[in-house]
Amino acid sequence: MTNSDQLKKTDQSLIALLSDRISLLAASEQPSLDEQLADVAPLLAQAGIPESVWASVINSCHATLILKSTTNHVAPRQVTIIGGRGRMGRLFQEQLSLVGHNISILEHEDWEYADKLLSQAELVLVSVPIEHTVDVIKRAAKYLGTNTALCDITSVKTQPTQAMLEHHSGPVMGLHPMFGPNIKSFLGQKVVVCPGRNDDSFQWLLDFLKSKGGELIVCTPEEHDQMMVIIQATQHFCRFSLGVFLAQVKVDIKQSLTMSTPNYRQEIDIVKRLFSQNPNLCVDIMLATEERCNAISFLAKTYSRLARLVARKDRDALIQEFETTQSFFEEKTNAFLQPLNTTVQRDFKPQMHTNISI
């Protein structure tokens, strides 16, 4: 048998196995993407197969299930998106419309029609810049029926959730999509869910996100905001600073990439994507709360302290800093942090609530 014949035979076996795998996933409750990867990680390492290859298989199987699903046949909901012409608002408008929901848009010039656009909606989704979110919630609440579900999708959760609970007597929930508006689908994307009131009114929306491959992470608004100080604000500042530095020293990015490490190329890609966004979004994420500003200030002081050690060529002090931090990471992350070459990440998950079906 030639190599070509052997390859065809192997492909036939793989196709049959993939068909079996998809059927098994469809017939039972699906393990999370993280769990599916963790289960075979030792086998992949033994076979010398990168985890990113298996992560791609997992995601592709999940995508096939979504295409086969019947979620397009849903009871149409009346949804109004405040800020629906913004990039994130458009993403939700497109995704919800695709499965048959009726979407209306309310922008800043449409408030004279607010009674019509809001009073009859089953769900009102607030998708406006962070600094306007609370004011928009207060303004919109005056028009909402007692059964209208109200939620926001901003990256700060405590103040918006409190405002929704205070000014609206009906169902309330805070959502934070952990992705930008450039994605093509919710497949493999995380959405943080902060319950507020009458959670059942949002179950259809959560089911929709999950059916499209989204991973729902439930926590309190306070837990969310505490984590976002590190996950979002300081990371944005690090990459914002790196981009500003590279521009100031006029680095030849193209030339640097010709001799780059994979990590450098990945970092440049992230910085490039950051600076392709609306500048207001990036800045608002860093300035959204006093806690974020304080954390960024402390991070900047850490940079300065370490830079002074470098300027003094204090090798012993730098090694001490490295070893102290090395011990921290060995203690805190070895149990759950996987290699960087995979597309499925095991992130911190706050304490789960049990009153929402996900």
N, C-alpha and C positions, 0 to 999 in steps of 0.2 A: 504493500500500500504506500503510495507516494505521500509526501508531506501535505500536498494539497488535499488529497482524499482524507487524510487524518484530520486536517483542519475542518473540513466540511462535517465530518462525523462528530467532532468535538462541538462544533457550533450547533448541530442538531440536538445534541444532548443538553447543551446549555439552554437552548430555546425551550426544550421540554421542561427542564427544571425551573426556569423562570415562569413558565405557565403555571406549574404546580405552586410556586411560591405566591404568585398573585392570587390564585384561587384560595389558598390557605388564608391569606390576609383578608380576603373578601368574606370568608366564611366565619370569621371570629373577630373579637375585639382586637384591634391592632396594637401591638406594643409601640411605645414611642420610638422615634428615630434613634434617639440615644441608646435605648435598650437594645434595639436590633443591632447596632454597631458594637456595643459592649459585649454582647453574647459571643461574637465571633472574633473579637480582637486578638486573642491568643492564636487562633488558627491562621489568621491573616499574617501575623508576625512570623509564625513557623513556616508559612509558605512563601514569605518574602513579598507579599502583595501589599501595597500601600493602602492604608485605611481610606484614603480619598477615593480609591477605585470602588471599594465596597459601599461607601457613602453614596456614590453616584448610582449604583445599582438599587440601593434602598429608595432613593428619591425617585428614580425612574419607575419603579414598581408602584410607588405611591401615586405618581402622576397618572399611571395607567388606570388605577382604581378610580381616580377622580373622573377621568374621561368616560369610564363605564358607568359611573353613578347616575342616579336619576334625580339629582338635586336641581336640575333645571325645571322640574315639574313641582314647583312650590306654590303655596298660596301667596299671591302677590300682596306685598305690604306697601302702605303709603309712607314714604320716607322723605323727609326734608333735610337737606344738608346745608347748614349755615356755613358759608365759605366754600361752597361746592365748586367754584371755579378756580380755586387754588389747586396746586399740584396734588396734594394729598386728598383733598376733597374730590378732585376729578378721578383719582384712583378708586375711591370707594364708590363713587357714582357709577363708574364703568363696571366694576365687579358686581355690584348689586343689580344693576340693570341687566347684566348678562343672564341672570337666573330668573328674571321676570318681575322684579320689584319695580314699583312706580316711584321715580325719584324726582323731587322738585328741588330747586336751588334758590337759596336766599342770600343775596350779596348785600353790601352796604347800601346800594342804591335802591334796594327792594323793600325797605322796611314799611313803606306805605301799604304794601300787600301782605304784611306779616300775619294779620289775622287769618287770611285765607290760606297762606302757606304753612302756618304752624298749628292752627286750632284743630284741623282735621287729620293731622299726621299721626301715625301710630308710633313712629320713631323720629326724633329730632336729633341729628348728629352735628355737634359743634366742631368745626374744623377751621379755626382761625388762629392767627399768631398768638403766642403765649400771653403777651402783655394785654391783649384785648379779650381773652377768654372769659374772665370773670364778669366783665361789663356786659359782654354779649349774652352770657347766661342769665344775668339779671334782667336784661331787656327782653329776651325771648320768653322767659318764664311767665310773663304777664299774659301771653297769648295761648298758653298750653292748656289742653284739657287735662282733667285729673287722671285719665288713663294713658296719656301720652308718655312714652318712654323717652327719657332725656339722657344723652351721654356725650362725652367729649373725647377727642383723640389727641390731646396735647401731651407734651412730654413731662408736664408737672401735674401731679394728681391731687395733692392735699387740698389746696385752695379751690380748684374747680369743683371737686367733689363736695366740699363743704358748701360752696355757693349753690350748687344744684340742690342739695338737701335742704338748704335754708329757704330758697326761693321757689321751689317746685314741690308740690305735695304728692306728685305721682312717682312712677318708677325712675330710679336714678342709678347710673353706673359710669365709672371712669374707665376708659380704655387708653392704652398707649401702644400703638404699633411700633415694634422695635425694628423698623426699616424705613427707608426713604421712598419717595414716590416713583422711583425709576424701575421698580420691580414689575415683572410681567404677570405674576400670580402670587397668591399667599402661600404657595407650596414651600414648606420648610421654614416659614417665617414665624417669629415669636410675637405674640400679642399679650401684653400684661393686662389683666382684668382686675379692677378694683370695685367690688360690690358696694352698692350704696343702699338701695331700697327696692323691694319687690323684684328680686332677681329673676323670677320666672318670666317676666315680661321681655327679657333680653335673650331667652334661651334660643329662640329661632336665629338670632344674630350670631350667637356663639356657635350654634350648630353649623351655620353657614361658613364661618371662618374655619372651623375644624374640618368640614367636608372639603374645603378647598386646600387642605394640607397645612393649615396654620396650627401652631402649638400654643395653647392657652396656658398662661401662668397666672395663678390667682394669688393676690396678696392685698394687704391694706394699702391705702394711699400713702401712709407714713412710711411703710416698708419700701414701697416703690421709690419715693423721693429720696430716701436715704441711700439706696443703691445707685440711683441715677447720678448722684453727686460724683461717684467714681466711674460708673459705666459710661456716662455721657459727658458731663461737664469737663472733667479733667482730661479725658481723652481728646475732646474737641480742642482744648487749650494746647495740649501737646502737639497735635497735628497742625493746628493753626500757627503755633510758634515755629514749627519746623518749616512750614511753607513760607512764612515771612522771612525766615533766615535764608532759605535757599534763594529766594527772590533778591534779597539784599546783597548776597555775595555773587549773584548772577551765575549760579551753577549751570553748566551745560548738561541739562537733564538727559538729553539723548545720548551723549557720550558716556555719562555715568551709567546708564542702563546697559551699555554694551559690555561692561565689565562688572556688572552688579551681582550680588548674591541674591538668592530667591527672597530672603527676608527684606532686603533693600527694595527690590522691585515691588514686592507686596506693599511696603510702606509708602512708596511713591504713588502707587495706584490709589491707596486710601487717601493720601493728601490731595491727589488730583481730583478725586470724587468730592472731597470736602469743598474744594474751591470751585467746583462746577455748580454748587448750590447757590441759592439766594443768600447773599451775605447777611440779611436780617435774620434768617433762620439759624445760622451758625452762631451769631452773636447773642441772639435771644436764648439759646440753649445754655450758653455760658453765664448769662446775667439773670437767669430766670428767678433764682432765689438767693437770699443772703448766704445760705449754707454753701451754695455752689461758688459764689464769689470768694468766700472765706477759704474753701478748699483749694481753689486755684491760687490764691495768694500764698497759702502754705506750701503748695507745690513749687511755686516760683522761688520761695525762700530756700526750699530744699535744693533746687537747681543752683542757686547762688552759693549756698554752703559747699556743695560738691565742687562747683567751679573754682572756688577759692582753694580747695585742696589740690585741684589740678594745677592751678597757677603757682602754688608753692611746691609742686612736684612732691607732695607728701604721700609717698607710695604706701607707707605703713597704714596711714589713716584711711586711704582709699580701699586697701585690702580689708581692713576691719569693717568698713561700711559694706563691702561686698559680702563678706562672710556672715555678718549679722543678717543681712537681707536674704542670703542663701538659706540660712537656717529657717527663716520665716516661711519661705516658699516650700522648702522640703516638708515642713510640718503641716502647712495649710493646704497644699495643692496636690501632693503626690497621689492622694487617694482618688481624685476625680478628674484631674487635668490631663487630657490626652495630647498626643503629638499634634504639632501645628499643621501637618499636611492633610488634615481631614476637613471636609466641608460641613460636618455635623459637630456642633460644639456642645459641651456639657457645661452650661452656665449655672451660676448660683440660682437656686429656686427657693423663694421664701416659703414660709409655712402655708400649706394649702388649706383653703376653706372647703367645707364639704356640702354647702348648700347650693352649689351650682354644678350642673352636670357638664363635664367636659370630656 
